[in-house]
Amino acid sequence: MTTTQSIDIQSTHTRTSRTRSVWQSLYIGSFSKVFYPGCVLGYLVIPEPLIEAFIAVRTSSGRHCQLVDQAVLSTFIEDGHFHRHIREMRTLYAARQKVFVTLIQTLLGDQLDVEPVPAGMHIAVRLKKKVDPEALAEKASREGIILVPFTICI
């Protein structure tokens, strides 16, 4: 599948029609998160009715784009290299997550249930006995572990 994509909203607009929910939300990302930290380009997937408003805001901001970086990244994407990178990273992270989940199940399976998430290195765990989730998150934080209690998300 060949798709021309644009990082600069002032030129071409990427159109997707995979799901209707795409048009009900903004998707904001950074290539520094999915590519490499030195790539300081971001992107927006904007519902079509809002494109003109975003172009107006972008134009009035007076900030200049990194045109050379955008051109190089655009070619990288169009030539399929970015897609291949994402595919390789998904495979790598899935393998790492599998090892991590297996380790947790082996060491802590009697205390919690593990629910892998199909993207990245995130997992969800459900404790088998009642504990104070905020207190557990605080204790984990002191050990350098980030836990987000579901109670915060609800």
N, C-alpha and C positions, 0 to 999 in steps of 0.2 A: 504494500500500500504506500503510495507516494503522496505526501501532503506537504504543501508549502505552508510553513508556519512563520510567523513574524514575532519578533521579540519587541519591536518598536510599535506601539499602538498607533503611531502617526502614519504608518504606511499601510500594511496589509492586515486584515483581521482573520484570525483563525476561526473557522466555523466548525462546530461539532454538533451532531444531532443524536448522539448515542443515548442520552436520557433526557427526559423533560426536566428533571431536577437541576440539570446544569444551568438552565435558564432562570432558576429561582435563587441562585446564589452566586457569589463571587469566589473564584479560586485564585489565591495569591500564593506564589511560591518564589523560591530563590534557587538559582543554579548552584549556589555555594553549598546547599544542603544535599542536592542530588547528584552533583557532578564533582566539584572539588572546591575547598574553601577559598581559594584565590579568585574564583569566578564570581565577581560581585554584580552580576546581572539578575534582576528579578523579572517576574512575569505575572500577568493577570489574565484570567479567562473571564470575560465580561459578558453578561447577557446582552444580546444584540440591541435591545431597546436602550441600553445605557452607553453604548459605544461613543456616540457623539458627545455626550456629557463628559465622559472620561477624557476624550481628546481635547475638549475645551479646557478642562482642568490642567491637563498635562501641558498644553500649549501656554497657558498663563503662568505656569509655575516658574518659567525662566531657567529651569535646570536643563542641562544638556545631556544627551545620551552618549554612551561610549560606542560610537558608530563602528569603529574597527573591531572591537570585541564582539559587537552584535553580528557583524558580517561574518566573522570567523565562526562564531557559534551557530549561526544560521546554516552555513555550509556544512558544519559538523553534523547538525541535525538532519538536513536534507540528504546527506550522503549515507545516513543510517547508522552512523557511529554512536550517536547518543542512545538510540533505541537498543543497540547491542550492549552498551555500557549498563543501561538499566536492567536488561535481561540478565546479564552476568551478575550484577549486584543482588538481584532478587534471588538468584540461585545460591549465591554465597550466603546471604542473610538467612535464607530458609535452612541451609545446612547448619549454620551457627545456632539458629533458634532451636532446631531439633536437638542438638547436643545440649543446649541450655535447659530445655524442657525435660529431657531425659535425666539430666543431673538433678534438677529440682525434684522430679518424681522419685528418684532413687533416694535422695537425702531427706526430703520433706514430705513425701507422698502420704504419710500417715497424718500430717497436719493440714494439708491443703490440696485442693484440686487445681490443676493448671489448665488454662484455656488459651492456647496459642492464637495469635492474631495473624491473619494471612499476609500482612505487610510489615516489613522492617523487623526490628528486634523487640517489639512490644509483646508483652504477654499479660494476661489477666489471671489472677489467682483468687480462689475463694477459700477462705479459711474454714476448716471443719468444725472449729469450736468458736464460741462467741468471744470476741476481744474488742477493745476500743480501737477503731481504725485510726483515729487521729494520733493516739498514743503510740501505736505501732509505727506509723509513718514517722513520727518524731524520733523514735528510737533508731529506726533504720537510717534516718538522715544523719544521725551522729556517727554512723558507720560508713557514710558516703554512698548510701543506697537511696535512690529516689523512688518512693512509693506514693501513689496518689489514691487515697481512699475513694471508693465509689460514692460515698456520702457527699463528697465535695462536688461530684459530677451531677448529682441529682437535684 
